[in-house]
Amino acid sequence: MRRWWHPAIWAPAVVALLVLAVVWQLVAARLVERGQTYLLPLPADVVAELVGSPGTYLSDAWTTLSTALLGVLLGGVLAAVLAVLLSEVPLLARAILPLAVVLNTTPVVAFAPALVVAFGFGRTPKVLVTAVVVFFPVLVTLLQGLRAAPPDALMVLRSLRASRAEVLLRLRLPSALPALFTALRVVLPLSVVGAVVAEFVAAGSSSGLGTLITTSAANYQLAPVYAAIIVLAVMGVALLGVVVAVERRVLARYAPGRR
Amino acid sequence: MITVRGLRRSYPGAAGRGAVGGRVDGRVDGRFDAIAGLDLHVPEGSFTSLIGPSGCGKSTLLRAVAGLEDPDDGEVLVCGRPPGVAAADKEIGLVPQTPALLPWLTVRSNVELPARVNRSADRRRQRAGGVAQRGDVVEVLREVGLGDALDRYPHELSGGMQQRVALARAVAMRPRVLLLDEPFSAVDEITREALRRQLLALWEHVRTTVIFVTHSVREAVVLSDTVVVMAGPPGRVVDVVDVGLPRPRAGADLGGAAMHAVEDRLRRELAAAWAGEHG
């Protein structure tokens, strides 16, 4: 496998990024010349915005990130518990799983306004929206993982009359770790989407990058909007990077030779 | 020791495909008989192989003896008790087709796994017989030539070594019955020969009652006291052949007229069994 620091790996992406920045600069400069300043800010203005008040962006980023992570924790833990329950009680799975599959394909961020109405403008509805967004992908993926325990190993444990709890702890849960990481890779970036959408809906109430975006856009200030978007992008990439790094370490032990 | 009387085991068959109502090709009312009316007796301490064409119910029979399948008819007794009761006391050791080792556990921990689950079986055994007579994990691993691999992980081992770990896992808890389901089918012929010798050496040392499912006539003859020839579906016993070759065979140079005579007889019977189903 070629390493990430090898130029052949990262150079194409860097070149593409530079091209994008140049195109952005050209288009934005042209628009500003025409006096259409509300279409696209100059990259320099966005950078100046970020450099000018890093504290604001950091604290807003932390607000959004902590909302997202709390949502992942809440939604993820509940989904994991339900996944274990459904994998142990097939009847329950037959009852609940079709519903979960439907909801997994539904854009559940649409719940956001309703949750804001129900829980007000504080942090609670935002964490709940994120939790709802996270819940179904984790449930569906983890359930698949729990069911994917190798049949011959199951047969050995059953021939020893290992209890269900023993089978769960010693075989099913460790076997489901790859699925857990698959879920996390999907769900962590998604949780940021959930948090931002929740902030859109309940804007003006508190800090957060979503709030910053809506309030700035309402005042035709595009530089902060794009600055916030860039911070969000970096946040998403960082989250994914953390998951992949942890995944490599864990799966090297629990599922060696799978990748 | 192991007694099977009139065993029938059926599965939901391909509904609507032939056989509506009547009995055709082992299918009855949309159910498919994997085994029908099977009798078998395996004496204590003997090594018995089950051989027969694919789909003759060998593995189903093995799972029924392991208590993993409930008979639809007839009965299975292991040490005079239903297999489920024997399994609850961890008296049945199972070696499946694949090694089925847990990749996150070392070789030693994999072999210790049976001791770590269903501990109430060990407590019962302790109360009944004083000391818990489970084998020593390290000792058994040494006997199968893995004394140096105790702290290695399964993915660091060859296929043959992994299958030896699976064998050690089943034997280490000193089961009264050892069931092997084509355990050597996934390894190459040379490794297979070595694994057979190791199994024989281990068994001559730890005398349990063995049922060994195989596709290989040579393997069945080399290992067994008795070879049970099966045909099907529905699975049934066609013949029971006593091998009658001298033991110990682990180190011995096997071959010669006596062995070939048994092999030829088995091959003829298998050919007849196969022709009976396909001819």
Interface residues (C-beta under 8 A of the other chain):
Chain A: P150 D152 A153 M155 V156 L157 R158 S159 L160 R161 A162 S163 E166 R170 L171 P174 R253 Y254 A255 P256 G257
Chain B: R63 A66 G67 L68 G84 A87 A88 K90 I92 G93 L94 P96 Q97 T98 P99 A100 L101 L102 P103 W104 L113 P114 R116 V117 N118 A121 Y153 H155 R169 A170 L179
